[in-house]
């Protein structure tokens, strides 16, 4: 599709159209047949296939998109996010409707290129509810989206054609925006940050009995910190050495597996990778009642 000759979007996106064609931006991020141009106004839309979603579109209330989960190839939005009351909620909604492998492509005015003043209100648009820098835009994204479910594919201070000689009290000339591209990745990626899968498994087990962790090395301490931050209490730390472990100013009183069982523990986290099968065998031998025993391994 020849975007340069056959389609030039309206409004601010028109300023970046030639660059996006030359760089293959459309083909890379906006080539699908199911694309939403949120806040696209009177158009033309960002691509010929895109639907303009704005107030008045059937089922759209300015917040909820009338589309199924993971049904869209991309959501594009130009100079819209700075107008909404809750950008975190909006980002969640945009992310909801794109498929795995799909993209959110958005631009917002740059604090230091467009606004060129310290704080609200905007000189140029009274409806602007916040000023964005690349860092503050990414901060909203990190709050909105679950960790490790997306990747930032592009982040650009777009000052193409910007006239740096224009006085701060005059309206900016040229491009004066931040351009961000986010790709949605698999919902359950292999990488498990902060042992979230382990924590979910432990929290889902409502049986009585204490929780012990075996393998009190560096990984064990990392697991302990993550569990503590998630509100999960570990009753006993087990290690064959039965020594007091010091790690990054954290002191752990280490006991044996026998001690843990005598104290009523029936749930065991095996934090050691090298000795996990040996630890498992010891736990099963000493506990005896395999039906009442629960083992958790670090993925």
C-alpha atoms as one frame of an Amber mdcrd trajectory, in Angstrom:
protein
   0.000   0.000   0.000   1.430   3.372  -0.984   0.536   5.474   2.047   2.414
   8.506   0.750   0.390   8.800  -2.451  -2.926   7.246  -1.461  -3.489   8.382
   2.103  -2.311  11.310   4.178  -3.864  11.411   7.639  -5.367  14.576   9.025
  -4.198  16.829  11.845  -0.862  16.411  13.628  -0.138  12.979  12.065   0.127
  14.635   8.639   3.382  16.323   9.742   5.073  12.959  10.286   3.503  11.123
   7.377   6.416  11.361   4.934   8.915  10.219   7.585   6.749   7.272   8.546
   6.423   6.182   4.933  10.150   6.491   4.297  11.067   4.604   7.482   8.532
   1.808   6.934   6.689   2.818  10.111   3.229   2.022   8.716   4.298  -1.381
   7.410   5.897  -2.261  10.739   3.289  -1.029  13.213   0.063  -0.071  11.400
  -0.308  -2.543   8.548  -3.187  -4.606   9.931  -6.787  -4.539   8.754  -8.202
  -3.895  12.256  -6.857  -0.547  13.444  -8.539   1.980  15.710  -7.711   5.676
  15.350  -8.863   6.905  18.772  -9.611  10.609  18.898  -9.138  10.913  15.149
 -11.826  13.579  14.832 -12.832  14.444  11.286  -9.926  12.460   9.806  -8.661
  11.265   7.457  -7.695   8.302   9.626  -4.098   7.245  10.145  -4.468   4.502
   7.474  -7.215   3.776   4.942  -8.203   0.642   6.917  -8.421   2.379  10.285
 -11.708   3.176  12.030 -11.935   6.626  13.596 -13.177   6.218  17.166 -14.389
   9.474  18.658 -17.364  10.771  20.604 -20.399   9.819  18.552 -19.048   6.457
  17.430 -21.683   3.816  18.319 -20.992   2.336  21.751 -18.023   4.587  22.532
 -18.335   6.782  25.614 -14.873   8.299  25.592 -13.531   5.509  27.785 -14.749
   2.002  26.943 -14.064   0.739  23.430 -16.923  -1.296  21.908 -14.620  -4.101
  20.753 -13.776  -7.567  22.035 -10.601  -8.414  23.895  -7.570  -8.949  21.623
  -9.602  -8.133  18.512  -7.505  -5.297  17.054  -4.145  -5.155  15.311  -3.351
  -1.694  16.626  -4.672   1.326  18.464  -3.391   4.667  17.203  -3.974   7.912
  19.062  -2.588  11.349  18.327  -2.582  14.156  20.917  -5.402  12.589  22.909
  -3.983  11.167  26.148  -3.160  14.602  27.578  -6.889  15.476  27.469  -8.293
  12.559  29.485  -9.011  12.503  33.205  -7.364   9.147  33.878  -4.702   8.118
  31.343  -3.989   4.880  33.211  -7.552   3.654  32.698  -7.427   4.660  29.032
  -4.140   2.842  28.433  -5.543  -0.304  30.052  -8.545  -0.137  27.720  -6.431
   0.357  24.601  -4.204  -2.525  25.643  -7.224  -4.758  26.271  -8.435  -4.652
  22.679  -5.125  -5.295  20.897  -4.012  -8.830  20.118  -0.719 -10.359  21.163
   1.751  -8.982  18.641  -0.366  -5.863  18.128   0.646  -2.294  18.876  -0.367
   0.853  20.697   0.984   3.810  18.736   0.474   7.135  20.438   1.743  10.671
  20.394   1.389  13.443  22.969   2.665  17.030  23.018   6.169  17.302  24.442
   6.448  19.391  27.610   9.630  21.115  26.447   8.748  21.440  22.771   5.073
  22.380  22.866   4.192  23.744  26.286   7.585  25.338  27.063   6.522  26.379
  30.552   6.881  24.811  33.981   3.329  23.820  34.856  -0.361  23.920  33.952
  -2.357  25.547  32.523  -1.275  25.181  28.916  -0.897  28.432  26.997  -2.173
  26.782  23.840  -4.940  24.388  24.908  -6.943  24.922  28.079  -8.165  21.316
  27.963  -4.686  19.841  28.501  -4.737  18.075  31.859  -1.031  17.219  32.091
   2.340  17.913  30.497   4.289  14.917  29.226   7.958  14.091  29.002   9.142
  10.706  27.720   9.734   9.663  31.342   6.296  10.681  32.615   4.587   9.032
  29.637   6.409   5.773  30.330   5.510   6.131  34.013   1.801   6.099  33.107
   2.395   3.048  30.914   4.180   1.184  33.718   1.338   1.917  36.129  -1.325
   0.922  33.610   0.058  -2.286  32.156   0.972  -5.490  33.937   4.704  -6.020
  34.084   6.247  -8.126  31.364   3.186  -8.128  29.095   4.519  -5.509  26.680
   7.669  -4.178  25.064   8.545  -0.598  24.110   9.438  -0.812  20.438  10.007
   2.872  19.768  10.253   6.071  21.806  10.998   9.271  19.939  11.294  12.965
  20.690   9.745  14.009  17.408  11.066  17.508  16.678  11.128  17.136  12.904
  10.925  20.624  11.415  10.739  22.225  14.860  11.750  25.877  14.806  14.007
  26.424  17.807  14.142  30.149  17.098  10.455  30.685  17.912   9.915  32.630
  21.138   8.448  30.641  24.048   5.437  32.949  24.052   4.667  32.059  20.430
   3.064  28.825  19.290   5.532  26.098  18.337   6.280  25.454  14.658   6.958
  21.989  13.261   6.647  18.702  15.146   6.610  18.992  18.931   5.585  15.602
  20.262   6.595  12.338  21.894   5.956   9.253  19.783   5.640   5.930  21.612
   5.094   2.424  20.221   4.229  -0.477  22.533   3.888  -4.098  21.442   1.698
  -6.541  23.353   3.544  -9.783  24.069   2.401 -13.158  25.384   0.302 -12.921
  28.536   2.369 -15.619  30.269   5.941 -15.065  29.113   8.717 -17.383  30.212
  10.402 -14.679  32.268   8.802 -14.584  35.732   9.725 -11.315  37.401   9.696
 -11.269  41.231   8.499 -14.902  41.407   4.901 -13.918  40.649   3.960 -17.424
  39.496   5.276 -18.927  42.729   3.404 -16.363  44.799   0.158 -17.050  42.949
   0.495 -20.800  43.567   1.160 -20.329  47.268  -1.728 -17.894  47.712  -4.106
 -20.297  45.970  -3.317 -22.992  48.573  -5.619 -22.342  51.552  -4.697 -25.495
  53.488  -3.613 -25.350  57.107   0.022 -25.705  58.082   3.164 -23.611  58.051
   5.270 -22.549  55.071   8.985 -23.338  54.976  11.648 -22.467  52.438  14.551
 -24.795  51.711  17.777 -23.505  50.206  18.752 -20.330  52.017  21.254 -19.011
  49.517  21.120 -15.849  47.447  18.086 -17.025  45.465  16.357 -17.913  48.704
  16.792 -14.381  49.988  15.414 -12.976  46.722  12.389 -15.237  47.101  11.900
 -14.137  50.705  11.943 -10.466  49.774   9.412 -11.022  46.975   7.154 -13.061
  49.255   7.327 -10.416  51.974   6.439  -7.666  49.485   3.454  -9.770  48.377
   2.264 -10.287  51.951   3.199 -13.989  52.134   4.766 -15.082  55.450   7.457
 -17.780  55.527   7.484 -19.529  58.904  10.794 -21.409  58.712  13.985 -21.165
  56.657  15.632 -24.559  56.106  19.197 -25.409  55.208  21.388 -28.422  55.945
  24.036 -26.193  57.482  21.550 -24.842  60.054  23.656 -21.679  60.158  22.623
 -18.058  60.565  22.744 -16.587  57.075  23.805 -12.994  56.505  22.913 -11.451
  53.173  22.700  -7.720  52.372  22.131  -6.876  56.055  19.360  -9.491  56.312
  19.836 -12.052  59.085  18.082 -15.410  58.635  17.759 -17.959  61.427  18.151
 -21.208  59.526  16.736 -24.541  60.758  16.623 -28.107  59.474  13.808 -29.786
  57.557  13.118 -31.908  60.634  12.679 -28.712  62.680  10.261 -27.313  60.112
   8.140 -30.463  60.138   8.072 -30.558  63.939   6.852 -26.956  63.875   3.894
 -27.962  61.686   5.116 -27.002  58.217   3.562 -28.944  55.367   4.240 -26.488
  52.545   7.832 -26.269  51.307   9.421 -23.918  48.783  12.483 -25.521  47.186
  14.646 -22.512  46.301  17.786 -24.412  45.337  18.237 -25.328  41.669  21.349
 -27.487  42.095  20.006 -29.627  44.953  16.249 -29.481  44.416  15.793 -33.237
  43.848  17.851 -34.095  46.922  15.843 -31.609  48.997  12.581 -32.985  47.624
  13.608 -36.530  48.575  14.537 -35.428  52.111  11.248 -33.572  52.599   9.145
 -36.492  51.349  11.082 -39.014  53.479  10.896 -36.978  56.667   7.313 -35.737
  56.270   5.877 -39.142  55.464   2.297 -38.053  54.654   2.639 -37.229  50.955
  -1.090 -36.495  50.629  -0.761 -33.619  53.083   2.508 -32.326  51.644   2.818
 -29.412  49.205   6.045 -28.657  47.314   6.733 -25.470  45.341   9.644 -25.261
  42.934  11.211 -22.099  41.500  10.450 -21.950  37.776
